[in-house]
Amino acid sequence: MALRVGIPRALFYYYYYPQWETFFRELGAETVLSSPTHKGIIEAGVRLAVDEACLPVKVFYGHVIELSSQVDYLFLPRLVSVEHKSYICPKFMGLPDMIKSNIPGLPQIIDLCVDLSRDDRQYLRDLHRVGRIFTRNPWKIKKAIKESLRSMEHYRGLLSQGQLPAEALENIYKCSAKNSKDTKGSKSAINAIDTIDTINTIETIDRNKIGNIAEPAPLTIGLLGHGYTIYDEYISRQTISKLREMGVKVVTQDILSKDAIEEGAGQLPKRMFWSLGKQILGGAFHFFDKRNVDGVVHLACFGCGPDSLIAELVEIEAHRRKDLPFMMLTVDEHTGEAGIITRLEAFIDMIRRQQKLELAETQRKTG
């Protein structure tokens, strides 16, 4: 019987799940995902997490608690750095230790240290160490690492085509189910992927070509925020789904190329050393410069130290530009869905009214 490895559907799940799932599957293990975030998960996490923890960390606690009785191992990577000379939030670095100290009765924890701030040599050695938990065959471990990196390249390719992470994950595991008669090891992952709406892609609105069109073009909104916030339907209070119900296309910083992010973040006088903060800032500057969206919404979590700085920088730049509508939303465990919906509706209505005024003016000038 295959060993079961639990992967919490929180934090870096939306960034690296294809790599992790492929790695353990190639080693002969079965990956088990926790449920999509719900009220019970948040309540369980809030009870055991320290008060100073941000909402995403509290949610992570809840996912770990749900998985603890279902698996042989819990995969809790210690994320220090995922790119050269950049780092992850300190709370994430110590998260495995926090989990061990605050949650009793846990299964054995796979604590993989990911520190790519200088190079990947130690990281690869640690992957081999983890692989030996499941097999003593070094070639099988090498193959698992190679296939996991290939899965990650495929995943990033889907993101670069305009798919949001949740959509890309759905497509990957739907294809896996269709192309394989034996779904052992990934069956739980396939069943856990939520149904997602049709893929959205960036559509640049060329306002100079509106002419005599009777109605304004569809809106495209740039959504900024950490992946574990904006793609988690419960934490985000269904922000993406609600915008789509309003007939709005949604794009995020995660579908932009690395060059676009670096170009945008490079406008700051000093280099941003938080990887996720740089991603948000790079996306914000890209949207502000390229004008390929009709408005920008930044969704942040209350209590997040880096977010407090990043949000301030984005808001200052948005107010300085003045020509692109911008709205800041902050959520915590007490935020109600109704309040978020009301603000989103007002924001979209404002943009549509302005768009109609611009269209009427264009039609008047063209006769």
VENJOGI-V213017 format. One record per residue. N is the residue number from 1. PHI is phi in degrees with one decimal (none if undefined). Layout:
n = <N	N>
phi = <PHI	PHI>
This chain:
n = <1	2	3	4	5	6	7	8	9	10	11	12	13	14	15	16	17	18	19	20	21	22	23	24	25	26	27	28	29	30	31	32	33	34	35	36	37	38	39	40	41	42	43	44	45	46	47	48	49	50	51	52	53	54	55	56	57	58	59	60	61	62	63	64	65	66	67	68	69	70	71	72	73	74	75	76	77	78	79	80	81	82	83	84	85	86	87	88	89	90	91	92	93	94	95	96	97	98	99	100	101	102	103	104	105	106	107	108	109	110	111	112	113	114	115	116	117	118	119	120	121	122	123	124	125	126	127	128	129	130	131	132	133	134	135	136	137	138	139	140	141	142	143	144	145	146	147	148	149	150	151	152	153	154	155	156	157	158	159	160	161	162	163	164	165	166	167	168	169	170	171	172	173	174	175	176	177	178	179	180	181	182	183	184	185	186	187	188	189	190	191	192	193	194	195	196	197	198	199	200	201	202	203	204	205	206	207	208	209	210	211	212	213	214	215	216	217	218	219	220	221	222	223	224	225	226	227	228	229	230	231	232	233	234	235	236	237	238	239	240	241	242	243	244	245	246	247	248	249	250	251	252	253	254	255	256	257	258	259	260	261	262	263	264	265	266	267	268	269	270	271	272	273	274	275	276	277	278	279	280	281	282	283	284	285	286	287	288	289	290	291	292	293	294	295	296	297	298	299	300	301	302	303	304	305	306	307	308	309	310	311	312	313	314	315	316	317	318	319	320	321	322	323	324	325	326	327	328	329	330	331	332	333	334	335	336	337	338	339	340	341	342	343	344	345	346	347	348	349	350	351	352	353	354	355	356	357	358	359	360	361	362	363	364	365	366	367>
phi = <none	-68.7	-68.6	-103.5	-112.4	-88.7	-121.9	-63.0	-85.1	-158.7	50.3	-87.1	-55.3	-72.0	-98.5	-130.3	-56.9	-57.0	-66.9	-66.4	-61.7	-65.1	-58.5	-71.9	-64.2	-65.5	-85.0	93.7	-92.0	-108.6	-87.9	-122.5	-92.8	-72.8	-67.9	-56.2	-55.8	-140.9	-58.0	-62.2	-64.7	-64.0	-62.3	-65.7	-67.5	-63.3	-64.2	-104.1	-76.9	-68.3	-61.7	-76.3	-69.5	-77.5	-57.0	-58.1	-68.9	-62.0	-63.7	-59.7	-54.2	-61.5	-66.2	-63.0	-60.7	-63.0	-79.6	-56.6	-96.3	-108.8	-132.3	-88.2	-135.5	-112.4	-93.4	-125.4	-65.1	-95.0	-88.7	-103.5	-152.2	-115.2	-158.6	-62.1	57.2	-133.6	-135.4	-100.3	-50.3	-55.4	-63.8	-72.6	-63.1	-98.6	-60.2	-57.6	-69.8	-62.7	-62.9	-60.9	-78.6	-106.8	-118.6	-79.8	70.6	-80.2	-70.5	-62.3	-102.5	-93.6	-102.5	-90.7	-85.8	-112.9	-133.5	-106.1	-65.1	-112.7	-156.8	-107.4	-65.6	-67.0	-61.0	-66.5	-64.2	-68.5	-63.1	-63.2	-62.0	-65.0	-59.7	-70.4	-66.1	-107.1	-157.0	-98.7	-84.1	-63.4	-70.1	-66.9	-66.9	-61.9	-64.3	-62.6	-65.2	-62.0	-68.0	-66.2	-67.6	-65.9	-62.8	-67.8	-63.3	-63.6	-61.4	-65.1	-64.2	-65.1	-64.6	-67.2	-82.5	108.5	-81.0	-75.5	-50.6	-62.5	-70.0	-63.5	-62.8	-61.0	-64.9	-60.0	-83.4	-68.4	-64.7	-62.2	-67.9	-75.8	-90.4	-130.3	-77.2	-104.3	-98.4	-60.5	97.4	-128.6	-59.2	-65.1	-67.7	-63.3	-67.6	-86.0	-70.7	-75.9	-73.2	-117.7	-68.4	-57.7	-61.4	-104.7	-127.6	-68.3	-125.6	-73.6	-94.2	-92.4	-70.9	-76.6	-111.0	-66.3	59.4	-104.0	-60.3	-72.2	-123.0	-62.3	-67.8	-58.3	-83.5	-124.5	-113.5	-87.0	-107.9	-104.1	151.4	-67.5	-56.0	-73.5	-101.0	-77.3	-94.0	-82.9	-60.7	-79.3	-63.0	-79.3	56.0	60.9	-56.3	-64.9	-62.1	-66.7	-63.2	-66.7	-63.4	-85.0	80.6	-105.2	-83.4	-118.0	-127.5	-126.9	-66.7	-73.3	-94.1	-83.1	-70.9	-61.1	-63.3	-64.9	-65.4	-64.1	-63.7	-66.8	-66.0	-67.1	-76.9	-73.7	-66.1	-126.6	-69.9	-79.3	-94.7	-91.0	-59.3	-70.7	-64.7	-63.7	-61.7	-68.0	-64.6	-61.9	-65.9	-62.2	-64.0	-62.7	-63.8	-64.6	-80.5	-81.7	57.0	-94.7	-134.3	-94.5	-172.7	-129.4	-118.4	-110.4	-104.8	-122.0	-103.3	-64.4	92.1	-88.6	-59.2	-58.5	-60.7	-62.7	-78.6	-60.8	-61.7	-64.9	-64.7	-64.9	-66.6	-61.5	-66.4	-63.3	-69.6	-69.0	-72.7	66.2	-96.1	-129.5	-55.8	-138.6	-139.4	-105.4	-121.1	-121.5	-122.9	-144.2	-68.2	-101.5	-66.1	-92.8	-65.4	-60.8	-64.2	-65.3	-61.2	-59.6	-68.9	-65.4	-61.3	-64.8	-64.0	-66.9	-61.0	-61.6	-65.8	-67.2	-63.4	-65.2	-64.5	-66.4	-63.8	-65.6	-66.1	-62.9	-66.6	-64.2	-65.3	-66.4	-70.2	-84.9	73.6>
